[in-house]
Amino acid sequence: MSELVIETERLTKIYTNSYIALNGANMAVPYGSVYGLIGPNGSGKTTTIRLLLGLHTPSAGIAQVFGEVMTPNAVHLRQRIGYLPTNPQFPADMNPITYLEFVGKLFGIPSEMRKPRLAALLRAVGLSSAGSQKIKSLSTGMKTRLGIAASLMNDPDLLIWDEPTAGLDPEGRKYTIQLIHELGRSKTIFVSSHDLGDLEKVCDYIGILSDGKLIFNGPIDNMKQFRQTNVIELEVEGDVDAFCTQLDGIEWERAPGIVRLKLAAREDLGPILLNVMTQLTKSNVKLNGLKAAREEMVDAFIRLMNEERSHGFSQILESVSGNFAARFDEPDTLVGRAYLGTADGGPTADHAADGDG
Amino acid sequence: MAGQLLITLPTATAEFIPAPESLAGLLATFPIIWSTFIIIVCSGAVASEAGVIADSILSKSVTRYEYILAKFSGRLILVLGLYLIVAIPGGLLLASNADNDMTNAGAIWGIVSVAMMLLLLTSLSVGLSTLFNRTLVALMVVWFLWYVSSGLFALLQLDFLSPLHIVDTLNATLRGDYDTSDQVQIVGVFGLLSAVTITGAIAHFARKDL
C-alpha cells in the first residue's frame, strides 16, 4: 500500500476556459494523518475536494487516491471514502433513517450490517430521537451531523469533509473538531475550512490555498515558523501618552485603555518586556492586564505570498519551463523555506521534489 | 390513462365509430397530449437532482453509467409501460369487433410507430436533462423541440420524422393501407435517433462536472 493516501500532481481546474479554480496544486496526505486544507472562500477548496472524489475532471494534472488515479467511475476508490459536503443537501422527503439506509445500499452494505450500523451512527451523532423526522425539518447543525453519520456509513479509510464547521454554532464547532480529533486516531482525514483556528489543534499537515494556488503543503509545525509577529496587549490607565512616547524602537498602536506592542517573533522578548515595565513605572501608568497573542498563521502566509508575488514573474517562467523541483531546494522561496525547515523530513518532504505547492 | 381507455371504447361502440379511427384517436393522444406530461416527468430526471446528485449519490459507490442508465431505463419503463397498458388492450378490444376493418399487421405497426415516437421523446427529455442544471430550462427546450419539429421536418421534406404526420396517417396504417418500407423507416430512424441520444447523453454525463 502507498504511504500516501492522497497525492496530487500539478492538479489544475479551469472552468469553461474562464475561471481558474485550482492552479497546479501538488499535495501529499500521508496515511493516518489529519490534513487541513485552509483558504478563504473561493480559494479552490471545494474544487480540490470534488477533483479528489472524481466529481470533477481535472483540466490538467492528476489526483491519486490510495495510489490510483481518481476518475468519475472509480467506485472501488470511493467505496473507501466518506464524504461530507459543505452544507450537505439531502433528498428532502427522506428521514435520517431512510437516508442512511439509502446510503448503505449505495455502498452495497448487507442489510444485517446496515441496520445496526445506521442505528449506532444516529445515536453517536445525537439524532436517534430525530430518526423519523423529515430531513427538510432538521436544523443546519442536525443536517451536518446527519452528513457526518452518512460519511461514516461505509466505515471508510479516508474521510473527506468539506467545511464541516460551516454554519454551526460554537458548541457544534467544538463537537465537530473533537470528532475529527477522535476519528483521526484510526482514519486518514482530509478536512477543509476557511478558519485555521478551527483545525490548528487537530491537524498534522496543512495546505493553504489562495486564489487557487496551494501556497503551502507540509507539516503544521513547519508553518508556525512563518508567524512573524508577537502581539502583547497591555490594559493600562493613567498617562498613557507619556508612556507611549518612551517606547523607542517598539512598534505600537493605541485603542481606548489598551496599548498593543508588535514584536518580531524571533526577538528576545525578555529585555524588551523589562524595558516596557520600567517605562510603565516611570510614567505612572497602572497595568490592569496583559495578553499575549501571535499573528494568525493564515495572515502570515497571505503576507508571505504577497511578498513572493513581488518577485513572482521569474517563478512563472520556472513553472512554465517545468522547473518546479528546484524551488524546494531554494531557501529564498516560500516553499523552499517550508521544506528545508523540516527537521525530520517527514512524509511530505519525501515528495517535495515532485513539484511546488 | 386507463380512464381514457374506458371512455374511448364504449363511445366508439355506441356511436359506431370504426375501430381504426377509435384506436388512432386513442394512440394519437400520446404524442400530442400526453407528450407534455412525458416531457415534464422526464426533463427533470437528472436536472431536478442537480443539487443533491453529487453529494448524495455519485460521491458514493455508484458509477456515472449506473446512475444515468437507471434514469433512462426507469423513465422508459414508466412511459412505454403506461402506453402499452393502454394501447394493447385497446387494440385487442377494438380488433375483436366483428365489423371492424382494422388489420392485425396495421394495428401492430400503428402501435409500434407511436411507441417509437415515445421512445425518442423520453430519450430526448432525459438526455437533455443531463445538459441543464435547471429542470425548467430542460423542459422548455424539449417541449420546443418536440412541438416545433413537425413543422421543421415538413419544411425539410422529412415527413416520416414528423409526429403530426405519423399521427395523421395512423388511421390508414391501422386499416392496412401503408407501405411496409415507410413503417420500417419510421421504426429504424426513431430507434436510431433514440440510440444516438442515449449514447450521447451517457458519454456527456460520464465526463460532466457535478
Interface residues (C-beta under 8 A of the other chain):
Chain A: Y15 R50 L53 L55 H56 T57 P72 N73 V75 R78 Q79 I81 Y83 P85 P88 Q89 F90 P91 Y99 F102 V103 L106 F107 G108 N154
Chain B: G51 V52 A54 D55 S56 I57 L58 S59 K60 S61 V62 T63 R64 Y65 A206 R207 D209 L210
